[in-house]
Each structure stands twice: as C-alpha cells, then as structure tokens.
Amino acid sequence: MRIFVTGGAGFIGSALVRHLIADTGHAVLNFDKLTYAGTLSTVEDVARSDRYAFVQGDICDRAAVDAAIRAFRPDVITHLAAESHVDRSIDGPDAFIQTNLVGTFTMLSAARAWWQSLDAAGKSAFRFHHISTDEVYGSLGDTGLFTEDTPYDPRSPYSASKAGSDHLVSAWGHTYGLPVLITNCSNNYGPFHFPEKLIPLVIVRALAGETLPVYGAGDQVRDWLYVEDHVRALRRVFEHGAVGRTYNVGGNNEKRNIEVVRTVCAILDRLRPRADGIGYAAQITHVADRPGHDRRYAIDAARIRDELGWTPAETFESGIEKTVAWYLANEGWWRPLVEAKAAERRGVAS
C-alpha cells in the first residue's frame, strides 16, 4: 500500500516510518512541517529507500496537503502530526487549537476530496487513521481502566484539542462516510524521543549533573508503551481494523512518575555511574505540581488484542533498559537539541 504519514519526522511518526520501510513493502510519504520537535535525523536510516519520500508541509495548509496527496496517491493516511506537550499547551494553547483542531479538519477535508475522486475499489480500500491519546478520557481513580466506551473528559488544553480532533474524525465518518479509524494510546517512550518528555529529559539532565524536577510527590500513574510496540499496533489497525472502529493501545505497564525517574537513575548508575560514586537519584527534587495534573491513566487494550491479535512485546523493564542504552549510545542525536535550549520546561511529568 501507499501510506501518507503526517508528522513522520516526530517521535511516533518517525518510528512508524522506520517500521514501514524496514519491515513491510509499503511505500511511505513523510509529510512534516519540521517544527522544534521534528527532525529528519529520525529517519536517516531509511531515507535512501526508493519506497520513501519526504515533503515539508503544514497540515493546516490545504493547498500543500492537496498537492502532496494528489502526487502521492495514498491508500492510507495516518495522521500523527500534532502539538503534544501538556506543559506547552498550558503556557500557549493557541498552537494546539490551530494544529490539532484546524489541522485535523484540513486533513479530513483533503482526505474526503481525495477519497471521493477514487473509483469504487479505491474508495473501499482507503483508510483515514487518526492517532490520538488516552488523555482525552480524563483522570482515573485508583482502580479501573479506560476502554473505548469511556466518556471523554479532557482536563488540559492539549487533551481538549485532541478530544476535539477525535470528534471531528468520528463526525466525518458518520456524516460523509469517510472510512476512518481512531487509536488512543498510552504514554510512549523509546529512541528518538524529543528531550522534553519525562524519560529522555531525566536521562539528559541526569547526565548533565542537573536537578531532576518531579511534579508534586511524583505519584501520578501512567501506562507506558514502548514506541516500537505502538507502531506495530498502528500498522495492524490500518491494515486490518474495522472501519469506524476505535482501538485503545496500551502497554499494560502502570508506573508512578517517581518510579520511572528512579528506574532511569538506577539504570544510569549501572551503565554510566557518576564519577563521585553518588547515585543519580540524589539529583531528584520535588517541585510544585502543574495545574490540573491528571492523577492516573490506564488503558484496557483488550479490543485490539482480541480483534486484531496485537499485544506489546516489551515489558517496561525491557523497554526502559533499551531506551536508556540508546540515549547513551546516541548523544550525537540529542545533545545538539539540548544545547539549542529547545527542551525548556518547568518540571518533569508525562
């Protein structure tokens, strides 16, 4: 198939591009604006493939999107391009509304026009796959899991913008018959994660000898999903998922934020100990919690397991070991990003 990937230079998008080129026969168009969190270094390993192409473009630019779709002639559009950092959404929600809502509307409009131009077989085969987050469901108590039927209850500008984009996609399916799919995933981690999110930020700050600021007591719970497991799930969904269906994708790895930070510190203590012999956990400091910080996310991934046969291959323990080792071996990728001061934030969370 011919797969049009928006946000293919970002964290999850680039992992999907690498997977599709390395492990399938699909052709891939990477459509990315190359914002602060998108860099083509994430796809260098596959960029020479004759099945890979890149177009720099903004998902809010209808003319650019139309031109790229017409030239590439996709069978599937996988829509990952988004503003995704909760702290940034609190400080400046405008970009989140523009990219996540207006951008998704633009992509849906362009996809519908392309789909309507296809013959009957092309229309039947086409899919618009929207990739979203478990944060749209709000916050759980100490028990329970998010299912695909959990009512939406977004608590931050970021999650509200993603909830709105989910509703747009669903509406385009119901109203216009566009063959849509939606996936809502838990917290991703792994190689090439921009160093402003919890795990890569802890790694780079720890190595720099800086404090590791943790919001509140660090007792917020997240379900952690290794990014390569996630992209296998995405492929399974757009290849075999039922049109109009939503699938939750989770790693079955609930951890408190403070546990994650301490685990990263312990791995660094083994793989690159501090010269003074003191453990990296000594750098942890607790800071005031961020506004509206959700208490717990946890996904029930039974539907994608039972209907599509997907399960995560990595435990948190195996995935975090691989992740820390990758960052230690690839300082040439992340250090320039850190030095450019692109990863500033107030604290460490999800």
Backbone hydrogen bonds, N-H to C=O, Kabsch-Sander energy under -0.5 kcal/mol:
donor,donor_aa,acceptor,acceptor_aa,energy
3,I,1,M,-0.6
3,I,27,A,-3.2
4,F,2,R,-0.6
4,F,76,V,-3.1
5,V,3,I,-0.7
5,V,29,L,-3.1
6,T,4,F,-0.6
6,T,78,T,-2.4
7,G,31,F,-2.4
8,G,5,V,-0.7
10,G,7,G,-1.5
14,S,10,G,-2.0
15,A,11,F,-1.4
16,L,12,I,-2.2
17,V,13,G,-2.5
18,R,14,S,-2.8
19,H,15,A,-2.2
20,L,16,L,-2.8
21,I,17,V,-2.3
22,A,18,R,-2.5
23,D,19,H,-2.9
24,T,20,L,-1.1
27,A,1,M,-2.5
28,V,51,R,-3.3
29,L,3,I,-2.5
30,N,28,V,-0.5
30,N,53,A,-3.0
31,F,5,V,-2.9
31,F,29,L,-0.7
32,D,30,N,-0.6
32,D,55,V,-1.7
38,G,35,T,-1.8
39,T,9,A,-1.7
42,T,39,T,-1.7
43,V,40,L,-1.5
44,E,41,S,-0.8
46,V,43,V,-1.4
47,A,43,V,-1.1
49,S,46,V,-1.9
52,Y,49,S,-1.4
53,A,28,V,-1.8
55,V,30,N,-2.7
57,G,32,D,-1.2
57,G,55,V,-0.6
61,D,58,D,-2.0
62,R,60,C,-1.0
65,V,61,D,-2.5
66,D,62,R,-3.0
67,A,63,A,-2.3
68,A,64,A,-2.2
69,I,65,V,-2.5
70,R,66,D,-2.7
71,A,67,A,-2.1
72,F,68,A,-2.1
73,R,69,I,-3.0
75,D,2,R,-2.8
76,V,2,R,-2.0
77,I,127,R,-2.4
78,T,4,F,-3.0
78,T,76,V,-0.5
79,H,77,I,-0.7
79,H,129,H,-3.4
80,L,6,T,-1.1
80,L,78,T,-1.0
86,V,84,S,-0.7
89,S,85,H,-1.9
90,I,86,V,-1.7
91,D,87,D,-2.0
92,G,88,R,-2.6
95,A,92,G,-0.6
96,F,93,P,-0.6
97,I,93,P,-2.0
98,Q,94,D,-2.4
99,T,95,A,-2.7
100,N,96,F,-1.9
101,L,96,F,-0.6
101,L,97,I,-1.3
102,V,97,I,-1.9
103,G,98,Q,-1.8
105,F,101,L,-2.4
106,T,102,V,-2.6
107,M,103,G,-2.4
108,L,104,T,-2.7
109,S,105,F,-2.5
110,A,106,T,-2.4
111,A,107,M,-2.8
112,R,108,L,-2.7
113,A,109,S,-2.0
114,W,110,A,-2.3
115,W,111,A,-3.0
116,Q,112,R,-2.5
117,S,113,A,-0.8
117,S,114,W,-0.8
118,L,115,W,-1.3
123,K,119,D,-2.8
124,S,120,A,-2.0
125,A,121,A,-1.7
126,F,122,G,-1.7
127,R,75,D,-1.6
128,F,179,P,-2.4
129,H,77,I,-3.4
129,H,127,R,-0.6
130,H,128,F,-0.6
130,H,181,L,-3.1
131,I,79,H,-2.1
131,I,129,H,-0.5
132,S,130,H,-0.5
132,S,183,T,-3.7
134,D,185,C,-2.3
136,V,133,T,-1.0
137,Y,134,D,-1.7
138,G,135,E,-1.4
140,L,296,R,-3.0
141,G,143,T,-0.5
146,F,298,A,-3.6
150,T,147,T,-1.7
153,D,136,V,-2.3
160,A,156,S,-2.7
161,S,157,P,-2.0
162,K,158,Y,-2.1
163,A,159,S,-2.5
164,G,160,A,-2.4
165,S,161,S,-1.8
166,D,162,K,-2.4
167,H,163,A,-2.2
168,L,164,G,-2.0
169,V,165,S,-2.2
170,S,166,D,-2.5
171,A,167,H,-2.5
172,W,168,L,-2.5
173,G,169,V,-1.7
174,H,170,S,-2.4
175,T,171,A,-3.4
176,Y,172,W,-1.2
177,G,173,G,-1.0
178,L,172,W,-1.5
180,V,178,L,-1.3
181,L,128,F,-2.3
182,I,245,R,-1.8
183,T,130,H,-2.2
184,N,247,Y,-1.8
185,C,132,S,-1.6
185,C,183,T,-0.5
186,S,249,V,-1.8
187,N,223,D,-1.1
189,Y,225,L,-1.4
193,H,190,G,-0.9
196,E,194,F,-2.9
197,K,194,F,-1.5
201,L,197,K,-2.4
202,V,198,L,-2.4
203,I,199,I,-2.0
204,V,200,P,-2.5
205,R,201,L,-2.4
206,A,202,V,-2.4
207,L,203,I,-2.3
208,A,204,V,-1.3
209,G,206,A,-1.5
210,E,205,R,-2.5
212,L,283,Q,-3.0
214,V,285,T,-2.8
215,Y,348,V,-1.9
216,G,287,V,-2.7
218,G,215,Y,-1.6
221,V,295,R,-2.6
222,R,255,K,-2.4
224,W,222,R,-0.6
224,W,253,N,-2.4
225,L,187,N,-3.5
227,V,189,Y,-2.7
229,D,226,Y,-0.9
230,H,226,Y,-1.9
231,V,227,V,-2.3
232,R,228,E,-1.3
233,A,229,D,-1.7
234,L,230,H,-2.3
235,R,231,V,-2.3
236,R,232,R,-2.1
237,V,233,A,-2.3
238,F,234,L,-2.5
239,E,235,R,-2.0
240,H,236,R,-2.2
241,G,237,V,-2.8
244,G,180,V,-3.6
245,R,242,A,-2.1
247,Y,182,I,-2.4
249,V,184,N,-2.6
250,G,248,N,-0.5
255,K,222,R,-2.5
257,N,220,Q,-2.3
258,I,218,G,-2.8
260,V,256,R,-2.0
261,V,257,N,-2.4
262,R,258,I,-2.4
263,T,259,E,-2.3
264,V,260,V,-2.4
265,C,261,V,-2.3
266,A,262,R,-2.3
267,I,263,T,-2.2
268,L,264,V,-2.4
269,D,265,C,-2.2
270,R,266,A,-1.2
271,L,267,I,-2.9
272,R,268,L,-2.8
277,G,274,R,-1.7
282,A,279,G,-1.7
283,Q,280,Y,-2.3
284,I,281,A,-1.6
285,T,212,L,-2.0
287,V,214,V,-2.6
293,H,290,R,-1.2
297,Y,221,V,-2.0
300,D,146,F,-2.9
301,A,299,I,-0.8
305,R,301,A,-1.6
306,D,302,A,-3.3
307,E,303,R,-3.0
308,L,304,I,-1.2
309,G,305,R,-1.2
310,W,304,I,-1.7
319,G,315,T,-2.5
320,I,316,F,-2.8
321,E,317,E,-1.3
322,K,318,S,-1.9
323,T,319,G,-2.1
324,V,320,I,-2.6
325,A,321,E,-2.1
326,W,322,K,-2.0
327,Y,323,T,-2.2
328,L,324,V,-2.1
329,A,325,A,-1.7
330,N,326,W,-1.0
333,W,330,N,-1.6
334,W,330,N,-1.4
335,R,331,E,-2.7
338,V,334,W,-2.0
339,E,335,R,-2.8
340,A,336,P,-1.3
341,K,338,V,-2.0
342,A,337,L,-1.6
344,E,341,K,-0.6
348,V,213,P,-0.6
349,A,347,G,-0.5
